[in-house]
Amino acid sequence: MLFEVIDEICDAFESTAFHAGMDEIFYLGESKCPRCGGRDPADLFAGEVQAIHDHLALKNRELWIWGDRLIDGKTTGIGEWEASYNNTYRAVDLIPKDVVICDWHYERPDQTAVYFAMKGFRVVTCPWRISQPGVTQVDDMVRFRNSSTPEMKPRFLGIVETTWSSTQSFINGYYGIGPKRPGQQNTAWQCFKDVFQRIDSLGN
């Protein structure tokens, strides 16, 4: 059923890529699970990524996923939300290298795009609602490209701004429609403006 839904969405939007999420998976291979209890979470995670990847490949479509489950949260200190504490991070060496990694960090511009690129993946960095790390991530992406080998350069694809609200809410905020609420300095639309203003300032 899932594959049929994916196909319908991709067909409707004439899409050549599909973002499958795969983020914030905290419970996998739990001991009480009759199907996967005791199995390696990295193998389980990689198996799901491989299955979706292979289905999309039948129609020459790419798979995009969030990168948090592929980062070792304990070793890096990045934490359990933006990285993995349940050992799924080892799947980074098990999934196909043509998967595009969406490397999200919203409060601090962690340099994990380099990690994914060195593992052979193409990667985009994803800010959200705080402008300062978003602008830094733009500069980082340019620096990564400029200071990399010819093999690494094409793996740094750029920036994808994320929004976690309704389309109408984002549009209203972007155009200043409606009342301003207290404590709304950090918003997806302001980050979007600042990130793309920085990109525009870089020229070609």
C-alpha positions in Angstrom: 0.0 0.0 0.0 2.8 2.4 0.9 4.5 2.0 -2.5 1.2 2.7 -4.3 0.7 5.9 -2.3 4.3 7.0 -3.1 3.8 6.3 -6.8 0.6 8.2 -6.9 2.1 11.2 -5.2 5.2 11.2 -7.5 3.0 10.7 -10.6 0.7 13.6 -9.6 3.6 16.0 -9.0 5.7 14.6 -11.9 8.4 14.2 -9.4 11.8 12.6 -10.0 12.6 12.4 -6.3 10.7 11.4 -3.1 11.5 12.4 0.5 10.7 9.5 2.7 11.5 11.1 6.1 13.1 8.3 8.2 13.9 10.8 11.0 13.5 10.6 14.8 13.2 6.9 15.0 13.7 6.2 18.7 12.3 2.7 19.0 13.6 0.0 16.7 14.5 -3.6 17.5 12.9 -3.4 20.9 13.2 -6.6 22.9 9.4 -7.0 23.3 8.7 -6.6 19.5 7.7 -10.1 18.1 9.0 -9.2 14.6 12.2 -7.3 15.2 13.1 -7.8 18.9 16.8 -8.3 19.4 17.8 -7.4 15.8 20.4 -4.8 15.0 18.7 -1.4 14.6 21.2 -0.4 11.9 20.2 -3.4 9.8 16.5 -2.7 10.3 16.8 0.9 9.4 19.0 0.2 6.4 16.5 -2.5 5.2 13.7 0.0 5.1 15.8 2.6 3.3 16.9 0.0 0.8 13.3 -1.2 0.2 12.0 2.3 -0.5 15.1 3.2 -2.6 14.7 0.1 -4.8 11.0 0.8 -5.4 11.7 4.4 -6.5 14.6 3.3 -8.7 12.1 1.2 -10.8 10.9 4.5 -12.2 14.3 6.3 -12.1 13.4 8.3 -9.0 15.8 9.4 -6.2 15.3 8.8 -2.5 15.9 11.7 -0.1 15.9 11.2 3.7 16.7 13.1 6.8 20.2 12.4 8.1 19.7 12.4 11.9 19.5 8.7 12.3 22.8 8.2 10.5 24.8 10.3 13.0 26.3 8.9 16.2 24.6 11.2 18.8 26.7 10.0 21.8 30.2 10.3 20.2 29.4 13.7 18.6 27.5 15.1 21.5 24.8 16.2 19.0 22.1 14.5 21.1 19.2 12.1 20.5 17.0 14.3 18.4 19.4 15.4 15.7 21.4 12.2 15.9 21.0 8.6 17.0 21.3 7.1 20.5 20.0 3.6 19.5 22.7 2.6 17.1 21.0 3.2 13.8 23.9 5.4 12.8 25.8 2.4 11.6 23.4 2.2 8.7 25.3 5.0 7.1 27.6 2.3 5.7 24.8 0.0 4.7 22.4 2.2 2.6 22.9 3.1 -1.2 25.2 6.0 -1.8 22.8 7.6 -4.3 20.4 8.5 -1.4 20.4 12.3 -0.9 20.8 13.2 2.8 18.9 16.2 4.2 21.2 17.2 7.1 19.0 19.2 9.5 20.4 21.3 12.3 18.2 24.1 13.6 19.9 25.7 16.6 23.6 25.1 15.9 25.4 24.8 12.5 27.0 21.4 13.1 29.5 20.4 10.4 28.0 17.0 9.6 27.5 17.7 5.9 31.2 17.0 5.5 30.7 13.7 7.2 28.0 12.6 4.8 30.0 13.8 1.8 33.0 11.9 3.0 30.8 8.8 3.2 30.0 9.3 -0.5 26.5 10.9 -0.2 25.2 14.0 -1.8 23.9 16.3 1.0 21.8 19.4 1.6 22.0 21.4 4.8 18.6 22.3 6.3 18.0 25.3 8.6 14.6 26.2 10.0 13.6 29.2 12.1 16.8 30.7 13.6 18.6 33.0 11.1 22.1 33.0 12.5 22.8 29.3 12.1 21.0 29.3 8.8 23.2 32.1 7.4 26.3 30.3 8.8 25.2 27.1 7.1 25.1 29.0 3.8 28.7 30.1 4.3 29.7 26.7 5.4 28.3 25.1 2.3 30.2 27.5 0.1 33.4 26.9 2.1 32.9 23.1 1.8 32.6 23.3 -1.9 35.6 25.7 -2.3 37.9 23.8 -0.1 37.1 20.2 -1.3 38.6 17.9 -3.9 37.0 17.5 -7.3 35.5 14.2 -6.0 33.8 15.9 -3.1 32.6 19.2 -4.6 29.5 17.9 -6.3 28.3 16.2 -3.2 27.5 19.5 -1.5 24.2 20.3 -3.1 23.3 23.4 -1.1 20.6 24.6 1.3 17.0 23.5 1.8 15.0 25.8 4.1 12.4 23.8 6.1 9.1 25.1 7.4 7.0 23.3 10.0 3.7 25.2 9.7 0.8 25.4 7.3 1.5 27.1 3.9 -0.9 29.9 4.8 0.8 30.6 8.1 4.2 30.8 6.3 2.9 33.1 3.6 1.1 35.4 6.1 4.3 35.6 8.1 6.5 36.2 5.0 4.3 39.1 3.8 3.6 40.5 7.3 -0.1 39.7 7.1 -2.0 39.6 10.5 -0.9 40.6 14.0 2.6 39.9 15.2 2.8 37.7 18.2 5.2 38.2 21.1 8.3 36.1 21.0 8.2 35.6 17.2 11.6 36.8 16.4 12.7 33.3 15.4 10.4 32.2 12.5 10.8 30.1 9.4 9.9 33.0 7.2 12.5 35.3 8.7 15.1 32.6 8.5 14.1 32.0 4.9 14.5 35.7 4.0 17.9 35.9 5.7 19.2 32.7 4.2 18.3 33.7 0.7 19.5 37.2 1.1 22.9 35.7 2.1 22.8 33.4 -1.0 21.9 36.4 -3.3 24.8 38.4 -1.8 27.2 35.7 -2.9 26.4 36.2 -6.6 27.5 33.3 -8.8 
